Amino acid sequence: LGTCSQANLKMKIEQVYIGCCRIDERFTRALVASVRFWYPEIPISLLKDNHKGYFDTSDIENKWNVSVARIKKNLAGLQKMEAMFFYLKNAAYALIQI
């Protein structure tokens, strides 16, 4: 899995969360492809923001082995905050916001 170093601090990145919405779906594809290229084994989960409309990511999920993070309810554009709570509770996670 990936590592992250900052001022002599090294931590292992165990999961990458990518926040996305209908408007930036094409950027999500590029970002997922890039992460998968550099970190082929790391789990990637999408934090789908359906607040501005539903969008289908099944092709991204299938082609790049990506999952969709299960979020308890529609947080009206704040789904990206969900991964931050995981980070505070658990090991290192990378949250990428487009």
Rosetta blueprint (number, residue, H / E / L):
1 L L
2 G E
3 T E
4 C E
5 S E
6 Q E
7 A L
8 N L
9 L E
10 K E
11 M E
12 K E
13 I E
14 E L
15 Q L
16 V E
17 Y E
18 I E
19 G E
20 C E
21 C E
22 R H
23 I H
24 D H
25 E H
26 R H
27 F H
28 T H
29 R H
30 A H
31 L H
32 V H
33 A H
34 S H
35 V H
36 R H
37 F H
38 W H
39 Y L
40 P L
41 E L
42 I L
43 P L
44 I E
45 S E
46 L E
47 L E
48 K E
49 D E
50 N H
51 H H
52 K H
53 G L
54 Y L
55 F L
56 D L
57 T L
58 S H
59 D H
60 I H
61 E H
62 N H
63 K H
64 W H
65 N L
66 V E
67 S E
68 V E
69 A L
70 R L
71 I L
72 K L
73 K L
74 N L
75 L L
76 A L
77 G L
78 L L
79 Q L
80 K H
81 M H
82 E H
83 A H
84 M H
85 F H
86 F H
87 Y H
88 L H
89 K H
90 N L
91 A L
92 A L
93 Y L
94 A E
95 L E
96 I E
97 Q E
98 I L
